[in-house]
Amino acid sequence: MLVNFKTMINEAVDKDYAIAGFNVFGYEDATAVVRAAESLNAPVMLMTNKVAVDHMPVEVLAAILCKVAEQAKVPVCVHLDHAKELGLIARAIKAGYSSVMYDGSQLPLEENIKNTQEVVKFAHACGVSVEAEIGSVGYSDQPGHEQSVYTEPAEAEKFAEETGVDALAVAIGTVHRMQVQNANIQFDRLKAIQQVVKMPLVIHGSTGITDEDLQKVASCRVGKINIGTALRLVFGNVLREEMNKDPEAFDRVKLFQKPMEKVEQEAKHKMLLLRCKDVLSKK
Ligand SMILES: [Zn+2]
């Protein structure tokens, strides 16, 4: 079923697990992620980033992903990740997304607050949940494009109070699109933020977190952990293997079977680290 993330994320914090937010790019990976969530009896988020919406109009993505979510046996949230334009957010909401992230992290604090307030007003009126970012999680493949700035607890407190968002993304040591798991997580900073911000927090760029730290983060009352690169690596690498195995192969439906299977396994592996096993039956 399609849901927004407000109830999902608060319940995760209360029951001591974290929601997995996976970046997906179409039907194949979305289906694989939902199968993983169903096999674990846990809720999940399907997220689309700028790369995805540049490739496929947000209305088309919404039609596919919302249908996949509606048909799922577990709660699924369809979320627009890192939107910087209010127009795109409005289109996504109109098309059926149940959740949006406004990313004003590169703007001065007051401007970020003002724009986020506007998104919250519009989105909440439509029953759509809102995530925003304070501090900034940079990108490993675009150095200098977006600056990396650790979240300051006092700024996070002010931002959370003034904007009324449902969840807050914070920068505590991760970087987007890391291909190896060697991020240095600042648990002290996380704790300091949580002392002044009571709403669920979100960690981006989590492919770069070691399995051990991922388990630790999930037990620190973090609401959602975003994972993108890990699934993209699996899909691309397995597809390459399949094509190399049979150089004559051309049928994409057949070629996609193995990558979908492996993406499902990887999503399940990450969800288990986030303690997402059988959580829907847990009281
Ligand atoms: Zn992100």
Residues whose N, C-alpha, C, O or C-beta is under 5 A from the ligand:
A	BS01	ZN	H204 G205
